Amino acid sequence: MLPILNIGPLAIQAPGLAVFVALWLGLSLAEKHAPSRGIDPYHIYNLVAISLVAGILGARLVYAGRYPNAFIQSPISLISLNPSLLDPAGGVFLALVAAVIYAQRRSMSFWRTLDALTPVASVLAVGLGISHLASGSFFGVETSLPWAIELFGASRHPTQVYEILGALLILILIWPGRKWVERLQGGGVFLRFTALYAVLYLLVDAFRADSAIVLGSFRLGQIAAMFVLVASVWFMGRLPDEDSQPDQIPAIPSHTM
């Protein structure tokens, strides 16, 4: 594991760096292929940038709202780089709100926008696996298999490696520019990515030692992945025809802006 990467006098958090590099690469790939989906690359960049900023600020503000005493005693913590002072759920929610507002104001097609953003999600999935490997999180159960890795004083399933290899395979399968990928109608690429990633998560989570368990024996991650898989397959069968009028991001009432 390599949680800290030392470059000269700098000490960089390797997990965060892996996610940042993956985001940059994924965004570059998305911008290159966005025109084939009828989406302006400029809007893709802005959408991701605005969502990222809103997500980070929102995650910090929500965390501060939940634990105000900690920030009253040390107000400088509001601009701390410590990721443990972020509320992931709050950040994701506000990032989605910002994305919807921007996309609606630019009259961006809902499904085509998601297809254009799929390369970002695909590369990020690989980066997330590398981040888990660097930090030691997402670790596996103990095993005697020859490809086990030593972690936390035991030989364990390399679930982070499983995650990386699976995400790479998904990225290769849905790589933008492939003929079968380009033939998919609006939403088809994104939904195939979510379905494939849900299957990957179902498989890898079975070997994890740090999974959240609910109701005695059910893995929370696998329950969520199964829901995503079923929803993805359901929506695949109900995608709008490509010849129909482009589907737009649902409008947000003006009095809420």
Rosetta blueprint (number, residue, H / E / L):
1 M L
2 L L
3 P L
4 I E
5 L E
6 N E
7 I E
8 G L
9 P L
10 L E
11 A E
12 I E
13 Q E
14 A H
15 P H
16 G H
17 L H
18 A H
19 V H
20 F H
21 V H
22 A H
23 L H
24 W H
25 L H
26 G H
27 L H
28 S H
29 L H
30 A H
31 E H
32 K H
33 H H
34 A H
35 P H
36 S H
37 R H
38 G L
39 I L
40 D L
41 P H
42 Y H
43 H H
44 I H
45 Y H
46 N H
47 L H
48 V H
49 A H
50 I H
51 S H
52 L H
53 V H
54 A H
55 G H
56 I H
57 L H
58 G H
59 A H
60 R H
61 L H
62 V H
63 Y H
64 A H
65 G H
66 R H
67 Y L
68 P H
69 N H
70 A H
71 F H
72 I H
73 Q H
74 S L
75 P H
76 I H
77 S H
78 L H
79 I H
80 S L
81 L L
82 N L
83 P H
84 S H
85 L H
86 L L
87 D L
88 P H
89 A H
90 G H
91 G H
92 V H
93 F H
94 L H
95 A H
96 L H
97 V H
98 A H
99 A H
100 V H
101 I H
102 Y H
103 A H
104 Q H
105 R H
106 R L
107 S L
108 M L
109 S E
110 F H
111 W H
112 R H
113 T H
114 L H
115 D H
116 A H
117 L H
118 T H
119 P H
120 V H
121 A H
122 S H
123 V H
124 L H
125 A H
126 V H
127 G H
128 L H
129 G H
130 I H
131 S H
132 H H
133 L H
134 A H
135 S H
136 G L
137 S L
138 F L
139 F L
140 G E
141 V L
142 E E
143 T L
144 S L
145 L L
146 P L
147 W L
148 A L
149 I E
150 E E
151 L E
152 F L
153 G L
154 A E
155 S E
156 R E
157 H L
158 P L
159 T H
160 Q H
161 V H
162 Y H
163 E H
164 I H
165 L H
166 G H
167 A H
168 L H
169 L H
170 I H
171 L H
172 I H
173 L H
174 I L
175 W L
176 P L
177 G L
178 R L
179 K H
180 W H
181 V H
182 E H
183 R L
184 L L
185 Q L
186 G L
187 G L
188 G H
189 V H
190 F H
191 L H
192 R H
193 F H
194 T H
195 A H
196 L H
197 Y H
198 A H
199 V H
200 L H
201 Y H
202 L H
203 L H
204 V H
205 D H
206 A L
207 F L
208 R E
209 A L
210 D L
211 S L
212 A L
213 I E
214 V E
215 L L
216 G L
217 S L
218 F E
219 R E
220 L H
221 G H
222 Q H
223 I H
224 A H
225 A H
226 M H
227 F H
228 V H
229 L H
230 V H
231 A H
232 S H
233 V H
234 W H
235 F H
236 M H
237 G L
238 R L
239 L L
240 P L
241 D L
242 E L
243 D L
244 S L
245 Q L
246 P L
247 D L
248 Q E
249 I L
250 P L
251 A L
252 I L
253 P L
254 S H
255 H H
256 T H
257 M L
